[in-house]
Amino acid sequence: MNSIRACRALAGTQARRSLSDLAFGKVVRVVVRDTDRYGRTVGRVYAGQLDVNADMVRRGAAWVYRRYSDDPALLRIEHEAQAEHRGLWGLPEAERMPPWEWRRVGHR
């Protein structure tokens, strides 16, 4: 496994762990905002009062998908995570690729 794949795999594992810490085994509420072109629900997830989406972005465990988000608070949180090199933002730039681009180039 090359270093780029190893770094991405580690970032993915950390993101899954973060999401599990925030939501696994908890009652969550989804505030639906849209449906994507594949019919999937796009929304904000809350575990109690915790905004899971925002916390994932804050940890550097998720990207803000600008196609479906017009929330300036999420963009500000993402910028702070980038500036502090949290999570995926700690990877070298050449090793970061938004998931929508990763899928576009043929990865599934």
C-alpha positions in Angstrom: 0.0 0.0 0.0 1.5 3.3 -1.0 1.7 6.2 1.5 -1.2 8.1 -0.2 -3.5 5.1 0.1 -2.3 4.5 3.7 -3.0 8.1 4.7 -6.4 8.1 3.1 -7.3 4.8 4.7 -6.2 6.1 8.1 -8.3 9.3 7.6 -11.3 7.2 6.6 -10.9 5.0 9.7 -10.6 8.0 11.9 -13.7 9.5 10.3 -15.7 6.3 10.9 -14.5 6.2 14.5 -15.6 9.9 15.0 -19.0 9.2 13.6 -19.4 6.1 15.7 -18.4 8.1 18.8 -21.0 10.7 18.1 -23.9 8.7 16.9 -23.6 4.9 17.3 -26.3 3.5 19.6 -27.9 6.9 20.0 -31.3 8.1 19.0 -30.7 10.6 16.2 -32.9 13.0 14.3 -32.4 13.9 10.7 -33.6 17.3 9.5 -34.1 16.7 5.7 -32.9 19.5 3.5 -32.8 18.0 0.0 -32.6 14.8 -2.0 -29.5 14.2 -4.2 -29.6 13.1 -7.8 -29.4 9.4 -6.7 -32.5 9.8 -4.4 -30.5 9.9 -1.2 -31.6 12.1 1.7 -29.4 15.1 2.4 -29.9 16.5 5.8 -28.4 17.5 9.2 -28.1 14.8 11.8 -28.6 15.5 15.5 -27.8 13.3 18.4 -29.7 15.0 21.2 -28.7 18.7 20.9 -25.4 17.8 19.2 -25.2 18.7 15.5 -23.3 15.6 14.2 -22.6 17.2 10.8 -20.9 20.3 12.4 -18.9 18.2 14.8 -17.6 15.9 12.1 -16.5 19.0 10.1 -15.0 20.5 13.3 -12.9 17.4 13.9 -11.7 17.4 10.3 -13.5 14.1 9.7 -15.8 15.4 7.0 -15.9 17.9 4.1 -18.6 20.4 3.6 -20.3 19.4 0.4 -20.9 22.8 -1.2 -23.4 21.4 -3.7 -25.9 20.7 -1.0 -24.9 23.1 1.8 -25.4 26.8 1.9 -24.7 27.1 5.7 -22.0 29.7 6.3 -21.5 28.3 9.8 -20.4 24.9 8.4 -18.0 26.7 6.0 -16.5 28.7 8.9 -16.1 25.5 11.0 -14.4 23.8 8.0 -12.0 26.8 7.6 -11.1 26.6 11.3 -10.4 22.8 11.0 -8.2 23.5 8.0 -6.3 26.3 9.8 -5.7 24.0 12.8 -4.8 21.0 10.6 -7.4 18.8 12.3 -8.2 15.4 10.9 -8.0 15.2 7.1 -6.6 18.7 7.0 -3.4 17.3 8.7 -2.7 15.3 5.6 -0.4 16.8 2.9 -2.6 18.6 0.3 -1.6 16.1 -2.4 -3.1 13.4 -0.3 -6.5 15.1 0.2 -9.3 14.6 -2.2 -13.0 15.4 -1.6 -15.1 12.3 -1.7 -17.2 13.6 -4.6 -14.0 14.0 -6.7 -12.7 10.6 -5.6 -15.9 8.9 -6.8 -15.8 11.0 -10.0 -12.4 9.6 -11.0 -13.7 6.0 -10.7 -13.3 4.9 -7.1 -16.3 3.3 -5.4 
